Amino acid sequence: MDELDGVNLVMLEPREWLDHAIVDVVQDMKDCSWHVNYSRSQLVYWYAHYFACSKCKTHTWSCVESEYNDNTEEYHELASDWVDANSARGMAYMGENRPFMSL
């Protein structure tokens, strides 16, 4: 990771939720740029929990898990649509060190 000093990686927000979906940091051999690689399934999982958190007044993990478990299918569908429509499509336009997503 020493070679990443000074590299401005593009990462998805909110980082406190979505950094959990990072599976690797890779270098593109064509132009030597660096990219954070996200797992699509983990992005869906963490976005679903993030959306569930917005329904919790206390924002505690137990509240988030309870809300998610009560409406898993709804949150999973919402998060899946969000990842496909926003994250996946937008990554191509995020610049030189844009993130990648693996299936």
N, C-alpha and C positions, 0 to 999 in steps of 0.2 A: 504494500500500500504506500510505500515511500514515494513511488513515482507519481502518486496522485496529489502531492503537495502543490497547491496553486491551481489545480484543475477545477473549473466551475461546472460541476455536474448539475444537470437539470433534474429535479426531483419533484414528485407529486406532493400536493398539499391536501389535507393537513398531515404533516410529517409524523406527528405523534401517533397517528393511526396507520398511515400507509407505509412507513418505513418497515413495518413488520412483513410486508409483502415483497421486500427485496430479496432476491435469491442469489444475485451475483453482481459484480462490477466487471464489465468486459471492455476490451480494447478492440476497436475496429482496425483491422490490419491495412485497410485501404488508405485511411487518412490519419491513423494513429489517435483518433479521438476516443474518449472514454465514455461509457454509458452505464447507467444503473439498469439492471434487468429485473423487472417485476414479474411475479407469477400472476397470471390472470385469475386463477382460482382464489389465490390469497387476496388479490385486490377486491374481488367480489365479497369474500368473507369479511374483510375489514371495513369496506364501505357499508355493508349490511349492518354491522355493529355500530358504525358511526351514525347511520341513519336512525337506528334504534335508540341511540344515546340522545338524539334530539327530542325524543318523546319522554325522556326521564327528567324529572324535576331535580333529583339529587345528583345525577351524573355519576353515581357509583357503579362499579363494575357489576355488582349483584343486580342492580336495577336494569342495566343494559342487557345482561344475560337473560333476565326474566322477560323483558320486552321482546328481545330477539326470539327467544324460545316460544313465546305466545304467538308470534307472527312470522315464523321463519320463512315460509314460502313467499309471503308478501315482500319481506326485506330482501330476500335473495333475488327475486325478480327485479325489484327496483334497483338494486346494486348492479346486477348483471346488465340491465339496460343502460345504467349510468356509465359503467366501464366501457361498454361497446360504443355508445354514442359520444362520449366525451373524452375519456382517457385514451382509448385506442386510436380514435380518429385524430385527436389533437397532438399525439406524440410526434407525428411526422412534421409538424410545424414548430416544434420547440427548439430549434436551433442545432448547433454543432454537437453539443454533448447531450442531446435529447435522450430521454429514457427509452428502453426497449421493453417489450412484453412478451413473455413466453406462455405457451398454452399449458 
